[in-house]
Amino acid sequence: MNFQKEIITPLRDSLAEEVGRLFFGFLEYFDPHLIESEEEIPIFFDYRRQIAVMIHQDSRTIYIDFEHLIQYNEELADVIEEQYSRMEPYINESIFQFIKKFYLYFAFKSGIRNEFWASFYNLPEIRNINSLKFENSGKLISIVGIITRISDPYVELAFGTFECTNENCKYKIIRVEQRFLYSEPKICTNCGNQNSWNLLIEDSIFSSFQKIRIQEIPSQKPFEYFPSTIELFLREDNVNLVRIGDRCVFSGTGVVLPFSKISNQFSYSLNQAKFSEKDFLQGGSDKINYKIKFIVSHLLF
């Protein structure tokens, strides 16, 4: 039997790899004291020093002022803003490599790498919730709204470790990124199995989420109109921070997900997340169902 482990390597994305390289440079070399501002610079806007605060608070989220990114490299900022969903895995990988370079002991826990997330704020524009349309999916945007409903936190699979079900193989593949849909390896590179896998929960990585509902600010619509509402998903350090009635600015991205019975069953059994018919929309000439899941990376009261 072969009990070796393999890490799944995603297909090459040259643009995203370059964005990741440039973003690493931003984290390492950006000097907040060189920006043009009449306001006093907060003490922890040096991103290397912010990691020390993360360690003290046991946080996995680094907070990025988007205005800093614009002043460092405007073209880089534009690509991240317009194609955030595509660039996010490479941004998170750059954060990990940055932390590993300066704080190696924080990058790993018991020999297993920690996962880190970027939280962007101070975007150039704050929109109303009607901006969350299909054509804006994948972009990094900020919206404002009032919280009207809060659900209990739950966990969602972020990186899965899978074991081949072939009794003569039992090959393990680790760090299979999920991107909000349950995804098994396509094929076992050891024995060729294409049928089924066992998810090893104890060796997998999960993220905390919390579903909330917000409505637009009343002043944004004439009195005779009912305010629009939409569901958002808070992640990691944003969980359990808000209360009903809070007015917040939410920065994040809308992820378009194909809706299938398999993915829905998985979300019910593992995440216990529920969706209504309004959360789904029709797309494509063949009438495939999709849902847009807006993931909040930063919230500002």
MIDOSE-1310 file (N, C-alpha, C; in nm, 2 decimals, decimal comma, always signed):
residues 301
mnfq	+0,08/-0,12/+0,00/+0,00/+0,00/+0,00/+0,09/+0,13/+0,00; +0,04/+0,23/-0,06/+0,11/+0,36/-0,07/+0,03/+0,46/+0,01; +0,09/+0,51/+0,12/+0,02/+0,61/+0,20/+0,08/+0,75/+0,19; +0,14/+0,78/+0,08/+0,20/+0,91/+0,06/+0,10/+1,01/+0,05
keii	+0,14/+1,14/+0,07/+0,05/+1,25/+0,05/+0,09/+1,34/-0,07; -0,01/+1,40/-0,13/+0,02/+1,48/-0,25/-0,06/+1,61/-0,23; +0,00/+1,72/-0,27/-0,06/+1,85/-0,26/-0,11/+1,88/-0,40; -0,24/+1,92/-0,42/-0,30/+1,95/-0,55/-0,24/+2,09/-0,59
tplr	-0,18/+2,10/-0,71/-0,13/+2,22/-0,76/-0,23/+2,27/-0,86; -0,29/+2,39/-0,84/-0,39/+2,45/-0,94/-0,32/+2,48/-1,07; -0,40/+2,49/-1,18/-0,35/+2,53/-1,31/-0,28/+2,67/-1,30; -0,18/+2,69/-1,38/-0,11/+2,81/-1,38/-0,20/+2,93/-1,43
dsla	-0,19/+3,04/-1,35/-0,25/+3,16/-1,39/-0,15/+3,27/-1,38; -0,09/+3,30/-1,50/+0,03/+3,39/-1,50/-0,01/+3,53/-1,44; -0,12/+3,58/-1,48/-0,16/+3,72/-1,43/-0,18/+3,71/-1,27; -0,25/+3,61/-1,22/-0,27/+3,60/-1,08/-0,14/+3,58/-1,01
eevg	-0,04/+3,50/-1,06/+0,09/+3,48/-1,00/+0,16/+3,61/-0,99; +0,15/+3,69/-1,10/+0,22/+3,82/-1,10/+0,16/+3,92/-0,99; +0,03/+3,91/-0,98/-0,04/+3,99/-0,88/+0,00/+3,95/-0,74; +0,02/+3,82/-0,72/+0,06/+3,77/-0,59/+0,20/+3,81/-0,56
rlff	+0,29/+3,82/-0,66/+0,43/+3,86/-0,64/+0,43/+4,01/-0,61; +0,35/+4,09/-0,68/+0,35/+4,23/-0,65/+0,29/+4,26/-0,52; +0,19/+4,19/-0,48/+0,12/+4,21/-0,35/+0,22/+4,18/-0,24; +0,30/+4,07/-0,25/+0,40/+4,04/-0,15/+0,50/+4,16/-0,14
gfle	+0,54/+4,22/-0,25/+0,62/+4,34/-0,24/+0,55/+4,46/-0,17; +0,42/+4,47/-0,19/+0,35/+4,58/-0,12/+0,36/+4,55/+0,03; +0,33/+4,43/+0,07/+0,33/+4,40/+0,22/+0,47/+4,43/+0,28; +0,57/+4,40/+0,20/+0,71/+4,41/+0,25/+0,77/+4,55/+0,25
yfdp	+0,73/+4,62/+0,14/+0,81/+4,75/+0,12/+0,72/+4,88/+0,13; +0,59/+4,86/+0,14/+0,51/+4,98/+0,16/+0,54/+5,06/+0,29; +0,56/+5,19/+0,27/+0,59/+5,27/+0,39/+0,48/+5,37/+0,41; +0,39/+5,35/+0,51/+0,28/+5,44/+0,53/+0,31/+5,58/+0,56
hlie	+0,44/+5,61/+0,60/+0,47/+5,74/+0,63/+0,51/+5,83/+0,50; +0,51/+5,76/+0,39/+0,53/+5,83/+0,26/+0,41/+5,87/+0,19; +0,29/+5,83/+0,24/+0,17/+5,86/+0,17/+0,13/+6,01/+0,19; +0,06/+6,06/+0,09/+0,02/+6,20/+0,10/-0,12/+6,21/+0,17
seee	-0,11/+6,25/+0,30/-0,23/+6,26/+0,38/-0,21/+6,37/+0,49; -0,31/+6,44/+0,51/-0,31/+6,54/+0,62/-0,35/+6,48/+0,76; -0,40/+6,35/+0,75/-0,44/+6,29/+0,87/-0,32/+6,21/+0,94; -0,33/+6,19/+1,07/-0,23/+6,12/+1,14/-0,23/+5,98/+1,10
ipif	-0,11/+5,92/+1,08/-0,10/+5,78/+1,04/-0,12/+5,69/+1,16; -0,21/+5,60/+1,15/-0,23/+5,50/+1,26/-0,10/+5,42/+1,28; -0,08/+5,38/+1,40/+0,05/+5,31/+1,44/+0,07/+5,18/+1,37; -0,03/+5,10/+1,34/-0,02/+4,97/+1,29/-0,04/+4,96/+1,14
fdyr	-0,02/+5,07/+1,07/-0,04/+5,06/+0,92/+0,08/+5,01/+0,85; +0,19/+4,98/+0,93/+0,30/+4,91/+0,87/+0,26/+4,76/+0,88; +0,26/+4,70/+0,76/+0,20/+4,56/+0,76/+0,28/+4,46/+0,83; +0,41/+4,48/+0,83/+0,50/+4,38/+0,91/+0,47/+4,39/+1,05
rqia	+0,45/+4,51/+1,10/+0,42/+4,53/+1,25/+0,28/+4,48/+1,28; +0,19/+4,49/+1,18/+0,05/+4,44/+1,20/+0,05/+4,29/+1,23; +0,14/+4,22/+1,17/+0,15/+4,08/+1,19/+0,18/+4,05/+1,34; +0,26/+4,13/+1,40/+0,29/+4,12/+1,54/+0,16/+4,13/+1,63
vmih	+0,07/+4,22/+1,58/-0,06/+4,24/+1,65/-0,15/+4,12/+1,63; -0,14/+4,07/+1,51/-0,22/+3,94/+1,48/-0,18/+3,83/+1,57; -0,05/+3,82/+1,59/+0,00/+3,71/+1,67/-0,05/+3,73/+1,82; -0,05/+3,85/+1,87/-0,09/+3,88/+2,00/-0,24/+3,85/+2,02
qdsr	-0,32/+3,88/+1,91/-0,46/+3,86/+1,92/-0,51/+3,73/+1,86; -0,41/+3,64/+1,82/-0,44/+3,51/+1,76/-0,54/+3,53/+1,65; -0,52/+3,63/+1,56/-0,60/+3,66/+1,45/-0,53/+3,60/+1,32; -0,62/+3,57/+1,22/-0,57/+3,52/+1,09/-0,60/+3,61/+0,98
tiyi	-0,64/+3,74/+1,02/-0,68/+3,83/+0,92/-0,59/+3,96/+0,92; -0,54/+3,99/+0,80/-0,46/+4,12/+0,79/-0,54/+4,22/+0,72; -0,54/+4,34/+0,78/-0,63/+4,45/+0,73/-0,55/+4,54/+0,64; -0,60/+4,56/+0,51/-0,53/+4,63/+0,41/-0,61/+4,76/+0,37
dfeh	-0,55/+4,87/+0,39/-0,61/+5,00/+0,35/-0,60/+5,01/+0,19; -0,71/+5,00/+0,12/-0,70/+5,00/-0,02/-0,64/+5,12/-0,08; -0,65/+5,24/-0,01/-0,58/+5,36/-0,06/-0,43/+5,34/-0,06; -0,38/+5,27/+0,04/-0,24/+5,24/+0,04/-0,20/+5,16/-0,09
liqy	-0,28/+5,06/-0,12/-0,25/+4,98/-0,24/-0,25/+5,07/-0,37; -0,35/+5,16/-0,37/-0,35/+5,25/-0,49/-0,23/+5,34/-0,50; -0,18/+5,39/-0,39/-0,06/+5,48/-0,39/+0,06/+5,40/-0,42; +0,06/+5,27/-0,38/+0,18/+5,19/-0,40/+0,19/+5,15/-0,55
neel	+0,08/+5,10/-0,61/+0,07/+5,05/-0,74/-0,07/+5,06/-0,79; -0,11/+5,16/-0,86/-0,25/+5,18/-0,90/-0,29/+5,07/-1,00; -0,21/+5,02/-1,09/-0,25/+4,92/-1,18/-0,28/+4,79/-1,10; -0,19/+4,76/-1,00/-0,22/+4,64/-0,92/-0,35/+4,65/-0,84
advi	-0,38/+4,77/-0,79/-0,51/+4,79/-0,72/-0,62/+4,77/-0,81; -0,61/+4,82/-0,94/-0,72/+4,81/-1,03/-0,75/+4,66/-1,06; -0,65/+4,58/-1,08/-0,67/+4,44/-1,12/-0,73/+4,37/-1,00; -0,69/+4,40/-0,88/-0,74/+4,33/-0,76/-0,89/+4,37/-0,74
eeqy	-0,92/+4,50/-0,77/-1,06/+4,54/-0,75/-1,15/+4,48/-0,85; -1,11/+4,47/-0,98/-1,19/+4,42/-1,09/-1,20/+4,27/-1,09; -1,10/+4,20/-1,04/-1,09/+4,05/-1,05/-1,06/+3,99/-0,92; -1,12/+4,04/-0,81/-1,08/+4,00/-0,68/-1,10/+3,85/-0,66
srme	-1,21/+3,79/-0,70/-1,24/+3,65/-0,67/-1,13/+3,56/-0,74; -1,08/+3,60/-0,85/-0,98/+3,53/-0,92/-0,84/+3,55/-0,85; -0,82/+3,66/-0,80/-0,69/+3,69/-0,74/-0,68/+3,65/-0,59; -0,79/+3,64/-0,52/-0,79/+3,62/-0,38/-0,70/+3,50/-0,33
pyin	-0,71/+3,38/-0,40/-0,62/+3,27/-0,35/-0,47/+3,31/-0,36; -0,43/+3,39/-0,45/-0,29/+3,43/-0,47/-0,25/+3,54/-0,37; -0,35/+3,62/-0,34/-0,33/+3,72/-0,24/-0,31/+3,66/-0,10; -0,39/+3,56/-0,07/-0,38/+3,49/+0,06/-0,25/+3,41/+0,07
esif	-0,21/+3,35/-0,05/-0,08/+3,28/-0,05/+0,04/+3,38/-0,03; +0,03/+3,50/-0,08/+0,13/+3,60/-0,06/+0,14/+3,64/+0,09; +0,02/+3,65/+0,15/+0,02/+3,68/+0,30/+0,09/+3,57/+0,38; +0,06/+3,44/+0,34/+0,13/+3,33/+0,41/+0,28/+3,34/+0,39
qfik	+0,32/+3,36/+0,27/+0,47/+3,36/+0,24/+0,53/+3,48/+0,31; +0,46/+3,59/+0,32/+0,51/+3,71/+0,39/+0,53/+3,68/+0,54; +0,43/+3,62/+0,60/+0,43/+3,58/+0,74/+0,54/+3,48/+0,77; +0,55/+3,38/+0,68/+0,65/+3,28/+0,69/+0,80/+3,34/+0,69
kfyl	+0,81/+3,44/+0,61/+0,95/+3,50/+0,60/+0,99/+3,57/+0,73; +0,89/+3,64/+0,79/+0,93/+3,72/+0,91/+0,89/+3,66/+1,04; +0,78/+3,57/+1,04/+0,73/+3,51/+1,16/+0,70/+3,36/+1,14; +0,81/+3,29/+1,12/+0,79/+3,15/+1,07/+0,71/+3,07/+1,17
yfaf	+0,72/+3,09/+1,30/+0,65/+3,01/+1,40/+0,50/+3,04/+1,40; +0,46/+3,16/+1,34/+0,32/+3,19/+1,33/+0,26/+3,13/+1,21; +0,34/+3,10/+1,11/+0,29/+3,05/+0,98/+0,24/+2,90/+0,99; +0,29/+2,83/+1,09/+0,26/+2,69/+1,11/+0,21/+2,67/+1,25
ksgi	+0,13/+2,56/+1,27/+0,08/+2,52/+1,40/+0,09/+2,37/+1,40; +0,17/+2,31/+1,49/+0,19/+2,17/+1,50/+0,23/+2,11/+1,37; +0,31/+2,18/+1,29/+0,36/+2,13/+1,16/+0,27/+2,15/+1,05; +0,15/+2,21/+1,07/+0,05/+2,23/+0,97/+0,04/+2,38/+0,94
rnef	+0,04/+2,42/+0,82/+0,03/+2,56/+0,78/-0,10/+2,63/+0,82; -0,09/+2,75/+0,88/-0,21/+2,83/+0,91/-0,26/+2,89/+0,78; -0,39/+2,92/+0,77/-0,44/+2,99/+0,66/-0,47/+3,14/+0,71; -0,44/+3,23/+0,61/-0,46/+3,37/+0,64/-0,54/+3,44/+0,54
wasf	-0,61/+3,55/+0,58/-0,71/+3,61/+0,49/-0,68/+3,76/+0,48; -0,71/+3,82/+0,37/-0,70/+3,97/+0,35/-0,83/+4,03/+0,37; -0,83/+4,15/+0,44/-0,95/+4,22/+0,47/-0,93/+4,36/+0,41; -0,99/+4,40/+0,30/-0,97/+4,53/+0,24/-1,07/+4,63/+0,28
ynlp	-1,03/+4,75/+0,31/-1,13/+4,85/+0,35/-1,08/+4,98/+0,28; -1,17/+5,09/+0,30/-1,14/+5,22/+0,24/-1,13/+5,21/+0,09; -1,23/+5,14/+0,03/-1,24/+5,13/-0,12/-1,29/+5,27/-0,17; -1,26/+5,30/-0,30/-1,29/+5,43/-0,36/-1,44/+5,46/-0,36
eirn	-1,53/+5,36/-0,36/-1,67/+5,39/-0,37/-1,75/+5,30/-0,28; -1,85/+5,36/-0,21/-1,95/+5,28/-0,13/-2,08/+5,28/-0,21; -2,13/+5,16/-0,24/-2,25/+5,15/-0,32/-2,37/+5,10/-0,23; -2,49/+5,11/-0,29/-2,61/+5,06/-0,23/-2,62/+4,91/-0,26
insl	-2,71/+4,84/-0,19/-2,71/+4,69/-0,21/-2,76/+4,65/-0,34; -2,82/+4,73/-0,42/-2,87/+4,70/-0,55/-2,75/+4,68/-0,65; -2,63/+4,72/-0,61/-2,51/+4,70/-0,69/-2,47/+4,55/-0,70; -2,52/+4,47/-0,61/-2,49/+4,33/-0,61/-2,56/+4,25/-0,72
kfen	-2,52/+4,28/-0,84/-2,58/+4,21/-0,95/-2,48/+4,12/-1,02; -2,53/+4,04/-1,11/-2,45/+3,93/-1,17/-2,33/+3,99/-1,23; -2,34/+4,11/-1,30/-2,22/+4,16/-1,37/-2,12/+4,22/-1,28; -2,15/+4,24/-1,15/-2,05/+4,28/-1,05/-1,99/+4,17/-0,97
sgkl	-2,03/+4,05/-1,00/-1,98/+3,93/-0,93/-1,83/+3,92/-0,95; -1,75/+3,88/-0,85/-1,61/+3,87/-0,86/-1,53/+3,99/-0,84; -1,60/+4,11/-0,83/-1,53/+4,23/-0,81/-1,52/+4,26/-0,66; -1,42/+4,34/-0,62/-1,41/+4,38/-0,48/-1,49/+4,51/-0,46
isiv	-1,60/+4,51/-0,39/-1,69/+4,63/-0,37/-1,72/+4,65/-0,23; -1,77/+4,77/-0,20/-1,82/+4,81/-0,07/-1,96/+4,85/-0,08; -2,05/+4,80/+0,01/-2,19/+4,84/+0,01/-2,23/+4,88/+0,16; -2,33/+4,95/+0,17/-2,38/+5,00/+0,30/-2,52/+4,95/+0,32
giit	-2,55/+4,91/+0,45/-2,68/+4,87/+0,48/-2,70/+4,85/+0,63; -2,83/+4,83/+0,67/-2,86/+4,81/+0,81/-2,89/+4,66/+0,83; -2,84/+4,60/+0,93/-2,86/+4,46/+0,96/-2,99/+4,43/+1,02; -3,07/+4,34/+0,96/-3,20/+4,31/+1,01/-3,22/+4,17/+1,06
risd	-3,12/+4,08/+1,03/-3,13/+3,94/+1,07/-2,99/+3,88/+1,09; -2,97/+3,80/+1,19/-2,84/+3,74/+1,21/-2,86/+3,59/+1,24; -2,79/+3,51/+1,17/-2,80/+3,36/+1,19/-2,68/+3,31/+1,28; -2,70/+3,19/+1,33/-2,59/+3,13/+1,41/-2,47/+3,10/+1,32
pyve	-2,35/+3,12/+1,38/-2,23/+3,08/+1,31/-2,22/+2,93/+1,27; -2,15/+2,90/+1,16/-2,13/+2,77/+1,12/-1,99/+2,76/+1,05; -1,95/+2,63/+1,03/-1,82/+2,62/+0,96/-1,84/+2,56/+0,82; -1,75/+2,60/+0,73/-1,75/+2,56/+0,60/-1,61/+2,51/+0,56
lafg	-1,61/+2,40/+0,48/-1,48/+2,34/+0,44/-1,41/+2,44/+0,35; -1,28/+2,47/+0,38/-1,19/+2,56/+0,31/-1,09/+2,48/+0,22; -1,02/+2,39/+0,29/-0,92/+2,30/+0,22/-0,95/+2,16/+0,27; -0,97/+2,07/+0,18/-1,00/+1,93/+0,21/-0,88/+1,84/+0,20
tfec	-0,87/+1,74/+0,29/-0,78/+1,63/+0,27/-0,86/+1,51/+0,24; -0,82/+1,44/+0,12/-0,90/+1,33/+0,07/-0,82/+1,21/+0,07; -0,88/+1,09/+0,09/-0,81/+0,96/+0,09/-0,88/+0,88/-0,02; -0,80/+0,82/-0,11/-0,85/+0,73/-0,21/-0,92/+0,61/-0,15
tnen	-1,04/+0,57/-0,20/-1,12/+0,46/-0,14/-1,07/+0,33/-0,19; -0,98/+0,32/-0,28/-0,92/+0,20/-0,32/-0,84/+0,13/-0,21; -0,89/+0,02/-0,16/-0,83/-0,05/-0,05/-0,68/-0,08/-0,07; -0,64/-0,09/-0,19/-0,50/-0,12/-0,22/-0,41/+0,00/-0,24
ckyk	-0,47/+0,12/-0,22/-0,40/+0,24/-0,25/-0,40/+0,33/-0,12; -0,52/+0,39/-0,08/-0,53/+0,47/+0,03/-0,44/+0,60/+0,02; -0,43/+0,64/-0,10/-0,34/+0,76/-0,13/-0,41/+0,89/-0,08; -0,34/+0,98/-0,01/-0,40/+1,10/+0,04/-0,36/+1,22/-0,04
iirv	-0,45/+1,31/-0,07/-0,43/+1,43/-0,14/-0,47/+1,54/-0,04; -0,38/+1,63/-0,01/-0,41/+1,74/+0,09/-0,43/+1,87/+0,02; -0,49/+1,97/+0,10/-0,51/+2,11/+0,06/-0,58/+2,12/-0,08; -0,69/+2,05/-0,09/-0,78/+2,07/-0,21/-0,87/+2,18/-0,18
eqrf	-0,85/+2,30/-0,25/-0,92/+2,42/-0,22/-1,07/+2,40/-0,27; -1,16/+2,45/-0,19/-1,30/+2,43/-0,21/-1,37/+2,55/-0,28; -1,33/+2,67/-0,25/-1,39/+2,79/-0,31/-1,54/+2,78/-0,30; -1,59/+2,75/-0,19/-1,74/+2,75/-0,15/-1,82/+2,65/-0,22
lyse	-1,76/+2,55/-0,29/-1,83/+2,44/-0,34/-1,75/+2,31/-0,30; -1,82/+2,20/-0,27/-1,76/+2,08/-0,23/-1,69/+2,02/-0,35; -1,56/+2,00/-0,35/-1,49/+1,95/-0,47/-1,39/+1,85/-0,43; -1,41/+1,73/-0,49/-1,31/+1,62/-0,47/-1,21/+1,62/-0,58
pkic	-1,09/+1,55/-0,56/-1,00/+1,54/-0,67/-1,06/+1,46/-0,78; -1,01/+1,50/-0,90/-1,07/+1,43/-1,02/-1,02/+1,29/-1,04; -0,89/+1,27/-1,00/-0,84/+1,14/-1,03/-0,73/+1,11/-0,92; -0,71/+0,99/-0,88/-0,60/+0,95/-0,79/-0,47/+0,93/-0,88
tncg	-0,37/+1,01/-0,85/-0,25/+1,01/-0,93/-0,17/+0,88/-0,90; -0,21/+0,81/-0,80/-0,13/+0,69/-0,76/-0,19/+0,56/-0,82; -0,33/+0,55/-0,83/-0,38/+0,43/-0,88/-0,48/+0,45/-1,00; -0,51/+0,58/-1,02/-0,61/+0,61/-1,13/-0,75/+0,61/-1,10
nqns	-0,79/+0,59/-0,97/-0,93/+0,59/-0,92/-0,99/+0,72/-0,96; -1,11/+0,72/-1,02/-1,19/+0,83/-1,06/-1,33/+0,83/-1,00; -1,35/+0,74/-0,90/-1,49/+0,72/-0,86/-1,52/+0,79/-0,73; -1,45/+0,76/-0,62/-1,49/+0,82/-0,49/-1,38/+0,84/-0,40
wnll	-1,40/+0,93/-0,31/-1,29/+0,97/-0,21/-1,36/+0,98/-0,07; -1,27/+0,96/+0,03/-1,32/+0,98/+0,17/-1,26/+1,12/+0,21; -1,35/+1,21/+0,26/-1,30/+1,33/+0,32/-1,25/+1,31/+0,46; -1,12/+1,34/+0,49/-1,07/+1,32/+0,62/-1,09/+1,45/+0,70
ieds	-1,19/+1,46/+0,77/-1,23/+1,58/+0,84/-1,13/+1,63/+0,94; -1,07/+1,54/+1,01/-0,97/+1,58/+1,11/-0,84/+1,64/+1,05; -0,82/+1,61/+0,92/-0,70/+1,66/+0,85/-0,73/+1,78/+0,76; -0,86/+1,82/+0,76/-0,90/+1,93/+0,67/-0,91/+2,06/+0,74
ifss	-0,92/+2,17/+0,67/-0,93/+2,30/+0,73/-1,06/+2,36/+0,70; -1,12/+2,42/+0,81/-1,25/+2,48/+0,80/-1,25/+2,63/+0,83; -1,34/+2,70/+0,78/-1,35/+2,84/+0,81/-1,48/+2,87/+0,88; -1,49/+2,97/+0,96/-1,61/+3,01/+1,03/-1,68/+3,11/+0,95
fqki	-1,82/+3,09/+0,94/-1,90/+3,18/+0,86/-2,03/+3,22/+0,95; -2,09/+3,33/+0,91/-2,22/+3,37/+0,97/-2,30/+3,44/+0,87; -2,42/+3,39/+0,85/-2,51/+3,46/+0,75/-2,59/+3,57/+0,82; -2,60/+3,68/+0,75/-2,68/+3,79/+0,80/-2,76/+3,85/+0,68
riqe	-2,86/+3,92/+0,72/-2,95/+3,99/+0,62/-2,94/+4,14/+0,64; -2,92/+4,22/+0,54/-2,92/+4,36/+0,55/-3,02/+4,43/+0,46; -3,07/+4,55/+0,49/-3,15/+4,62/+0,40/-3,09/+4,76/+0,37; -3,13/+4,82/+0,26/-3,07/+4,94/+0,22/-3,12/+5,05/+0,32
ipsq	-3,04/+5,16/+0,32/-3,07/+5,27/+0,41/-3,20/+5,33/+0,36; -3,29/+5,36/+0,45/-3,42/+5,42/+0,41/-3,41/+5,54/+0,32; -3,31/+5,63/+0,35/-3,30/+5,75/+0,27/-3,26/+5,73/+0,13; -3,22/+5,60/+0,09/-3,17/+5,57/-0,04/-3,29/+5,55/-0,14
kpfe	-3,41/+5,54/-0,09/-3,53/+5,51/-0,17/-3,64/+5,61/-0,13; -3,73/+5,65/-0,22/-3,84/+5,73/-0,18/-3,93/+5,65/-0,08; -4,00/+5,73/+0,00/-4,08/+5,67/+0,11/-4,17/+5,56/+0,07; -4,23/+5,57/-0,05/-4,33/+5,47/-0,09/-4,28/+5,34/-0,13
yfps	-4,14/+5,32/-0,14/-4,08/+5,20/-0,18/-4,04/+5,12/-0,06; -4,06/+4,98/-0,08/-4,00/+4,89/+0,03/-3,85/+4,88/+0,01; -3,78/+4,89/+0,12/-3,63/+4,88/+0,10/-3,59/+4,74/+0,06; -3,49/+4,74/-0,03/-3,44/+4,61/-0,08/-3,35/+4,54/+0,03
tiel	-3,35/+4,41/+0,03/-3,27/+4,33/+0,13/-3,18/+4,23/+0,06; -3,08/+4,19/+0,12/-2,99/+4,09/+0,06/-2,92/+4,02/+0,18; -2,88/+3,89/+0,15/-2,80/+3,81/+0,25/-2,65/+3,82/+0,22; -2,58/+3,84/+0,33/-2,43/+3,84/+0,32/-2,37/+3,73/+0,41
flre	-2,25/+3,70/+0,39/-2,18/+3,60/+0,47/-2,05/+3,65/+0,53; -2,05/+3,66/+0,66/-1,93/+3,71/+0,73/-1,84/+3,59/+0,75; -1,71/+3,62/+0,75/-1,61/+3,51/+0,76/-1,51/+3,54/+0,87; -1,46/+3,44/+0,94/-1,35/+3,44/+1,03/-1,37/+3,55/+1,14
dnvn	-1,28/+3,65/+1,14/-1,28/+3,75/+1,25/-1,40/+3,84/+1,25; -1,48/+3,84/+1,14/-1,60/+3,92/+1,14/-1,72/+3,85/+1,20; -1,71/+3,72/+1,23/-1,82/+3,65/+1,29/-1,85/+3,70/+1,43; -1,97/+3,71/+1,47/-2,02/+3,75/+1,60/-1,98/+3,89/+1,64
lvri	-1,96/+3,98/+1,54/-1,93/+4,12/+1,57/-2,05/+4,21/+1,57; -2,15/+4,17/+1,49/-2,26/+4,27/+1,46/-2,38/+4,24/+1,54; -2,47/+4,34/+1,55/-2,60/+4,32/+1,61/-2,71/+4,37/+1,52; -2,83/+4,33/+1,54/-2,94/+4,38/+1,46/-2,96/+4,53/+1,48
gdrc	-2,97/+4,60/+1,38/-2,99/+4,75/+1,38/-2,86/+4,82/+1,35; -2,74/+4,75/+1,35/-2,62/+4,81/+1,32/-2,62/+4,86/+1,17; -2,57/+4,98/+1,15/-2,54/+5,03/+1,01/-2,40/+5,01/+0,98; -2,36/+4,94/+0,88/-2,23/+4,90/+0,85/-2,19/+4,92/+0,70
vfsg	-2,07/+4,94/+0,67/-2,01/+4,93/+0,54/-1,95/+4,79/+0,52; -1,99/+4,72/+0,43/-1,94/+4,58/+0,41/-1,85/+4,58/+0,28; -1,73/+4,53/+0,29/-1,64/+4,52/+0,17/-1,62/+4,37/+0,15; -1,63/+4,33/+0,02/-1,62/+4,19/-0,01/-1,65/+4,16/-0,16
tgvv	-1,68/+4,04/-0,19/-1,71/+4,00/-0,33/-1,82/+3,90/-0,34; -1,89/+3,91/-0,45/-1,99/+3,81/-0,48/-1,94/+3,70/-0,56; -1,95/+3,58/-0,51/-1,90/+3,46/-0,58/-2,02/+3,38/-0,65; -2,01/+3,36/-0,78/-2,11/+3,29/-0,85/-2,09/+3,14/-0,84
lpfs	-2,19/+3,07/-0,79/-2,18/+2,93/-0,77/-2,29/+2,86/-0,85; -2,26/+2,75/-0,93/-2,37/+2,67/-0,99/-2,44/+2,60/-0,88; -2,57/+2,59/-0,89/-2,66/+2,53/-0,79/-2,69/+2,38/-0,84; -2,65/+2,29/-0,76/-2,68/+2,15/-0,79/-2,73/+2,08/-0,66
kisn	-2,79/+1,96/-0,68/-2,84/+1,89/-0,56/-2,72/+1,84/-0,48; -2,61/+1,81/-0,54/-2,49/+1,76/-0,47/-2,44/+1,87/-0,38; -2,41/+1,99/-0,44/-2,35/+2,10/-0,36/-2,45/+2,14/-0,25; -2,58/+2,14/-0,28/-2,68/+2,18/-0,18/-2,69/+2,08/-0,06
qfsy	-2,68/+1,95/-0,09/-2,68/+1,85/+0,01/-2,56/+1,86/+0,10; -2,45/+1,89/+0,04/-2,33/+1,91/+0,12/-2,34/+2,03/+0,21; -2,39/+2,14/+0,16/-2,40/+2,26/+0,24/-2,50/+2,23/+0,36; -2,60/+2,15/+0,34/-2,69/+2,12/+0,45/-2,63/+2,03/+0,55
slnq	-2,56/+1,93/+0,50/-2,51/+1,83/+0,60/-2,38/+1,88/+0,67; -2,30/+1,96/+0,61/-2,18/+2,00/+0,67/-2,19/+2,14/+0,73; -2,25/+2,23/+0,66/-2,25/+2,37/+0,70/-2,39/+2,41/+0,76; -2,49/+2,34/+0,73/-2,63/+2,37/+0,78/-2,67/+2,51/+0,73
akfs	-2,62/+2,55/+0,62/-2,66/+2,68/+0,56/-2,78/+2,66/+0,47; -2,88/+2,75/+0,49/-3,01/+2,74/+0,41/-3,02/+2,86/+0,32; -3,08/+2,83/+0,20/-3,10/+2,93/+0,10/-3,24/+2,93/+0,05; -3,29/+3,05/+0,02/-3,43/+3,06/-0,03/-3,43/+3,06/-0,18
ekdf	-3,54/+3,05/-0,25/-3,55/+3,06/-0,39/-3,50/+3,19/-0,44; -3,51/+3,30/-0,36/-3,47/+3,43/-0,41/-3,32/+3,44/-0,42; -3,24/+3,35/-0,36/-3,10/+3,35/-0,36/-3,04/+3,29/-0,50; -3,13/+3,24/-0,58/-3,09/+3,18/-0,71/-3,14/+3,26/-0,83
lqgg	-3,06/+3,26/-0,93/-3,10/+3,33/-1,05/-3,06/+3,24/-1,17; -3,13/+3,27/-1,28/-3,11/+3,19/-1,41/-3,00/+3,25/-1,48; -2,91/+3,17/-1,54/-2,80/+3,22/-1,62/-2,77/+3,13/-1,73; -2,73/+3,18/-1,85/-2,69/+3,10/-1,96/-2,81/+3,05/-2,05
sdki	-2,77/+3,02/-2,17/-2,88/+2,98/-2,27/-2,94/+2,84/-2,23; -2,87/+2,76/-2,15/-2,92/+2,63/-2,12/-3,00/+2,63/-1,98; -3,02/+2,75/-1,93/-3,10/+2,77/-1,81/-3,04/+2,70/-1,69; -2,91/+2,70/-1,68/-2,84/+2,65/-1,56/-2,87/+2,74/-1,44
nyki	-2,89/+2,69/-1,32/-2,92/+2,77/-1,20/-2,79/+2,81/-1,14; -2,78/+2,94/-1,09/-2,67/+2,99/-1,02/-2,72/+3,06/-0,90; -2,62/+3,07/-0,80/-2,65/+3,15/-0,69/-2,53/+3,24/-0,67; -2,55/+3,36/-0,61/-2,44/+3,46/-0,58/-2,43/+3,46/-0,43
kfiv	-2,31/+3,43/-0,38/-2,28/+3,43/-0,24/-2,19/+3,54/-0,21; -2,23/+3,64/-0,14/-2,15/+3,76/-0,12/-2,07/+3,74/+0,01; -1,94/+3,73/+0,00/-1,85/+3,70/+0,11/-1,79/+3,83/+0,16; -1,82/+3,87/+0,29/-1,77/+3,99/+0,34/-1,63/+3,97/+0,40
shll	-1,53/+4,05/+0,36/-1,40/+4,04/+0,41/-1,37/+4,15/+0,51; -1,45/+4,25/+0,51/-1,43/+4,36/+0,61/-1,56/+4,43/+0,63; -1,58/+4,47/+0,76/-1,70/+4,55/+0,79/-1,66/+4,66/+0,88; -1,73/+4,78/+0,86/-1,70/+4,90/+0,93/-1,83/+4,96/+0,98
f	-1,83/+4,98/+1,12/-1,95/+5,03/+1,18/-1,96/+5,18/+1,16
